[in-house]
Amino acid sequence: MDQPDPAIGRFWLLQLIRLGGIVMVLTGAMAVAGRLRLTEGQGAVLMVGGAVAFFFLPVLLVKHWKSQE
């Protein structure tokens, strides 16, 4: 019982990945809108990368964890 539950750490890692994806999407949207000193192309890349991080990285990470069990 001295070992902490790995599910707690995994849960918070998934939430951090999702939060990072949201921040990337919002930063990209601000760049596309001209609020940041980035080009529209850079903003679009941030938006797509953030969406991928939000939707697909957690799924891939969970599959990886399940394959190790």
C-alpha positions in Angstrom: 0.0 0.0 0.0 3.0 2.3 0.0 3.0 2.5 -3.8 0.9 5.4 -5.2 -1.7 4.6 -7.8 -0.3 5.2 -11.3 -3.8 6.1 -12.6 -3.6 9.4 -10.7 -0.5 10.5 -12.4 -1.7 9.3 -15.8 -5.0 11.2 -15.3 -3.2 14.4 -14.6 -0.8 13.9 -17.5 -3.8 13.5 -19.9 -5.4 16.7 -18.5 -2.1 18.6 -18.9 -1.8 17.4 -22.6 -5.4 18.5 -23.2 -4.8 21.9 -21.6 -1.7 22.4 -23.6 -3.6 21.6 -26.8 -6.2 24.2 -25.9 -3.5 26.8 -25.2 -1.9 26.0 -28.6 -5.3 26.4 -30.4 -6.0 29.7 -28.7 -2.5 31.0 -29.4 -2.9 30.0 -33.1 -6.3 31.7 -33.3 -4.8 34.9 -31.9 -2.0 34.8 -34.4 -4.4 34.3 -37.3 -6.4 37.2 -36.0 -3.3 39.4 -36.0 -3.1 39.8 -32.2 0.4 38.2 -32.0 3.6 38.8 -33.9 3.3 35.6 -35.8 2.4 34.9 -39.4 -1.0 33.5 -40.3 0.8 30.3 -41.4 2.4 29.9 -38.0 -0.9 30.5 -36.3 -2.6 27.8 -38.5 0.2 25.3 -37.7 -0.4 26.1 -34.0 -4.1 25.6 -34.3 -3.8 22.2 -36.1 -1.0 21.0 -33.7 -3.2 22.0 -30.7 -6.2 20.1 -32.1 -4.0 17.0 -32.7 -2.6 17.3 -29.2 -6.1 17.7 -27.7 -7.9 14.9 -29.6 -5.3 12.3 -30.6 -2.3 12.4 -28.2 -4.3 11.3 -25.2 -5.8 8.4 -27.2 -2.4 7.3 -28.4 -0.9 7.5 -24.9 -3.7 5.4 -23.4 -3.2 2.8 -26.1 0.5 2.7 -25.3 -0.2 2.3 -21.6 -2.7 -0.5 -22.2 -0.2 -2.4 -24.5 2.4 -2.4 -21.7 0.1 -4.2 -19.2 
